[in-house]
Every structure is written in C-alpha cells, then in structure tokens.
C-alpha cells in the first residue's frame, strides 16, 4: 500500500513519470496473460479475429494519447484517467480471451454439485426464477442493473480520478484485476454450464444466446471474437465480485447512495439473468471480501506491512503527508 501513497505523493508534487508505479504490476500481469493467450492460441491452432481488437485498442489510444503531452501528464486527475481506462480495456480483452481458452480444457462439469449446494442451504432456484418471470417490472429493473457493470466501472474510475481519491482508485484496480484472473483460473477446475441450462428441463428458459460454452468444450468452436463474447465463468460469480468491489470503491463518497442500490439489484439478478447458482454468488462474495482484505487500506495485510516497516525504522509516506489519507 505504501507504493500507492508514494505514487499519490509524486502526483501532488508535480513529478511526471510516464506511468504510475501502482499500476505497473497490473501491466506486468497483463503482459503475462497476453503471452499465455498467444502461446495457447498457437499451440491449439485457434483463430483470433484481429478486427475484434479495434474497440479496446481505440479506447486505449484515445485515453492514452494525452499522456504524451507533458502538461496533461502533470495533471493528477487526468493522468489517472488516461492510465486506468486503457488498462481496464486491454486487461478485460486479454482476460476474455483466456476465459475462452480455459473452457476448452473440458474438465468435468460441477453443475450437479452446485445445484445440490443450493438445495442444502435452502435456495429454490426454480422458484425464484418463476417468481421473477411473473413480475416483469422487477425482472426489467434487475436486468438493467446486471447490464450496467461495464458502465459503472468506467464512470467510477473517472469519478475517483477527478475527485482525487487515488488510493481508492488503485485499490479497486488491483482488486478487480486480481479477482477476474482468479475467477478464470477457478473456472478451469470447476466448470459449470449454469443454472439456466441445468434446470432447462424444469423451466424453459431462453438460452438461445448462450451456446459458446458447449461448443468450446466439444472442440467445435476454435475461434475467439471479442465482439461476440459470452460470460463463461460460473463459480465464482464475477458480477457479484464486481458489485461488492464497486460499492467498496465509492465508500465515504456521495456516489455510495446510488452505487449500493444498483449493485444490490445486480446481485439479485445474478442467479436468473446471469444463470448462476446462489453458491456462485456466495463464492463471489468470499473472493471479493478476500481481495478487500488483501489490498484495502487499513486491512490486515496493510497493517502487517506497516508494522514490519515500523520495526525496520521506516517512516511511511502517509506520516509525512497526512493529506494522502484523506483521499482513501
């Protein structure tokens, strides 16, 4: 966490490193994912549609170009936006590609176990789905919330940048990137087609737009087109992870009064709109809580590191610049 504070100190004193040290680790992980994607695609002789990179690359260029101009790079808020938005766009594209590749490993499905876990804790998925279908307004509201994740991530990143909450911004970036990668890795060993398909014989849900999973597992689909990507990770639910992290990112800000209700609706939509089991939701909540504990300021890991620094006689940056704490 001290590197985040040093980065904020650099911005406030006018230093103009081209990129922030706080995000460099994220770019390193991104590079590793791209390398894995490229090697995997080559070995399996899959096809990647290059035109599908136009959108994320365009976003990266538009937001990254101001970093080439010194006076824009010296503006702390604008610099944060220009660093974070390209990273999010490209990291998401690389991770989406990886999610398609890992599904093709075709480990045994765990739908039966996840459904059994739902029943064990007393959750009636079919009952909830049928109730939601009979309440179209409820279904419409939570559906909009479920689809808002991408827009929320963009708007909250911009808000945290221009409100000078840099610590919260970089905490969120680390938490969201690490949990996305973890969710993909877990899905290798715990693949699931999802509750919508598992209960298809009991409730005729529309899954006509959710067919990549089976094609990838059977080997019939060997192409990655980022323009037509489906969510393939069931356990843990990344929408749940994202909902919790977004709420945590706007803590102690006016946005919390809007973001929290929207993301509660997103979580409520996860079982029926996203086709998740409720244990997927619980798994996502546990992963999000662990990420906050690991990366959040003032959480156990942060306290341990500060105690170690104190024993070594190091003075944390925040001790000389207490105003940095106000941004967290």
N, C-alpha and C positions, 0 to 999 in steps of 0.2 A: 504493500500500500504506500510505502514511502516514495516509491518511484512515481506514483500518481501525483503526490504532493510536490515533488521536485519538478514535475512537468508543469503543474499549475504555476509554480514559482517562476519557471522560465518564461511563461507567457506573460505574467504580470510584470516582469522586469524588462520585457522587450526583446528577449533572446529569440532568434529566428531559425532554430533547427528546422530542416525541411519536413521532418515527420516527428511526431511525439514519441518519446521512449515508451510511454504507456501503451501504445498501440503496436509497437514493433513486434512484440511476441505474437500478437494476432496475425500480423502479416507473415511471420515465420511459419505459423501453423497453417495458414492459407497456402503457402508455397508447398508445404509437405502434402496437403490434400490434393493439390493440383498434380503433383508428381505421382502420387498414388493413382489418381484418376487416369493420367496419361499412360502409365505402365499397364494398368489393368485393362484399359481400352485396347491397347496394342496387343497384349497377350491373348485376350479373348476375341480379338478381331471384331470388335464392335464398331459401330459408326456413330460419330458425334457430329451433329448438324452445326456447322460453324455459324450459320446465319442466326442461330438462337442466342449467340453471344452479343448480338448487336445492341439489345436493350441494356444489359448490365454494363457493357463497355461504354455506351453512350452516357449513361448516368455517371460513370466513373470519370469520363473525360470532362463533362460539363461541370461537375462539382470539384474535380481535381485541378483544373487549369488555373484557378485563382492562386493556388499555392506557388505558381511560378512567378508571381508578382510580389515583390518584397513588401509593399505597403499592405497588401491583403494578408500576407502571411504573418505580418506583425499584429494583425487584429485577432485577439484570442478567440472570440466567439466565431468569427468567420472561418478561422483556421480549423477549429474543431469540426465544424460542419463539413468543410472540404476534405478532412481526413476520414471522418467516420462514415459518411454516406457512401463513398466509393468502396470502403472496406466491407460494409454490410452487403452491398450489391454483389460484389465479387465473391465474398465468402459464402453467401447464400447459393450462388450459381455452382460453385465448386462442391458444396455440401449436397446439393440436389443431385448432381451427377453421381457422387459417391453413394447416395441412398439407392439409386437405381442399380448400381453395380452390386451392392451387398445383397439385394433381394435375390439376385440370380444365384447366390450360393445355395439357396433352396434347403436350408435347414428344416427339420420337422416343424410343422405348424403347432402353435400352442393355444389355439383358439379354445379348444375344449377345456384346458386348464384355466384359462382366463374367465371363461363363462362360469365354470364351477366356483371360482373365487368370488365372482359377483353374487352367485346364489348363496354362498357361505356367509357373506356379510349382509344378506337380506335385500339385495338390489334386484328389482324386477325390470330388466331391460325392455322386454316386450311391452310390459305395462306402461312404462314411461314413454316409449315410442308411440304407442297407440293413443295415450292421453295427449301428447303434443300434436299428433295429427288431427285430433278433434278440436284443437284450439289454434286455429290458423294465425291469429294475431301474435300469440306467444311464439309460435314457430317462426314467424317472419322477423320478429324483433331479435330473437337469439341468433337467427341466421345471419342477419346484418352484422351483429356483434362478432360472430365467428369469422366472417369475411374481412373484418376490419384490422386484423393483426398487422398486415404489412403497412397500412396507412398509419397505424398507431406507432409502430417502430420508427418510421420516418419523422412524424410530427414530434414525437417525444425527444428524439435525438436533436432535432432543430431547437426545440424549446430549452432543453438542458444546456445547449451550447450558448444560446443568446441570453439565457438568464445566469450565465457564468457558474453553473453547477457542474464544474468539470469533473470533480471526483465522482459524483453520481453517474455522470455520463460514461466514464471509462469503467466504472464498476459494472454498469449494465452491459457494456460491450463485451467485457471479459466473461460475465455470467452467461449471456445469451450465446456467444460463440462456443464456449466450452460445453454447455448443456446440449446444444444442437449436435455437436460432434459425438457426445456421449450417447445421445438418443439413437443416433445412426449405428453406433457400434453395438449397443444393446440389441437393436433390431436384427442384427446378424444371427444371434443365438436364440432370440425369442420372436421369430417372425409370426405375424398373425394377419389373416385376411380382413379381420374386423367384424364387429358385431352385426353390421348391416347385412353382410353376406352370410355369416354364421347362422343367423336367425331367419334367413330368407325363406325357409320352408314354412315358418310360422307366421311371418308377416311379409307381404310382398312389397318390400322397399325398392325404390328406384335406384339401382346400382349400375345403370347403363353407362354412366360416365366414369366408372371405377373399374377398369379392366386391365390396366397395366400390370398389376401385381401378379395375376395368374400367368400372363404372357411372359413376364420376366422369369418366373420360376420354372416354366416349362421349356424355356430356351427359344420360344417362338419370337420373342422381341429382343433384338440386339442393337437397338438404336436409342440414343439419348437426344431428345429435342427439348431444350429448356423452355420453348414456347408452349409446350403442352406437358406440363409436369403435374403428376398426381402425388398427394401425400401418401407415403408408403409405410411410415413408421407408426405402429400401433402402441407398443409398450416401450417406453413411457410416452404419454401424450405430450407432444411438443406445444400444442396450443395451450395446455394447462401450464406448462413450464413458462411459456411466454407471458401468459396472463398474470402470473404471480410476479415475474421479474419486472414487467411493465408497471405494476402497482408499486413495487418496491422502488423503482427508479424515480417515481414522482412523489415519494414521501416528503412531507413537510413543504409541499408546493400547492398552489391553488388548483392545479390540474388533478389532484388526487380525488376531488369531488366528482369529476367526470370519468376519470380512468377506472376507478374501482368499480362503479356500477356496470360500465361497459364490459369489463373483464369478468365480472361475476356472470354476466349473461353469456360471455364466451365459454366459460367453463360449463355452464348449464347446457350449452349447445353441443359440447364435445361428444357426448355419447350418441346423440341422434343425428346431428348434422355431419359430424366427423366420423361417425360409425365406430366409436371407441367403446370398450368395456369400461365400467366405472373403476376397475382396478388400474386401468391405464391412467385414469385421471389421478388416482391416489399416488401411483408411481411417479407421475409428473410433478405432483406437489412435493414429494420427498426429494426428488432431484433438484427442484428449484430451491427448496429450503437449504439443501446441502451447498448449492452454489453461493447462496447469500452468506452462509456461514463461512465459506472459504474466501470469498472475495469482498464481502461487505465491510465497510469501515466500522471499527469498534467490535467486530465479531471475534469469536475465539481465536482464529488463526492470526488475525491482525494483532490482537493483544499479546499473543505468544511472541510474535516477531518484535513488537515494541519492547517487551520485557528482555528479550535477548540483546537488542540494541542497547538498552539501558545498562545491562551488565557489562557490555563491552565499552561503555563510556561514550557511546554515540548519542548525539543530540538530534532528535527527529526534526525534520524541516518544519513541522507544524509548531514546534516550540519557538522558533524564531519568526514565524509568520502565522499567528493565530487566526488571521482573517481567512486562511485557507479552509479552516474547519467550518466556517460559515457557509461555504459553498457545497458542503456534503449533505 
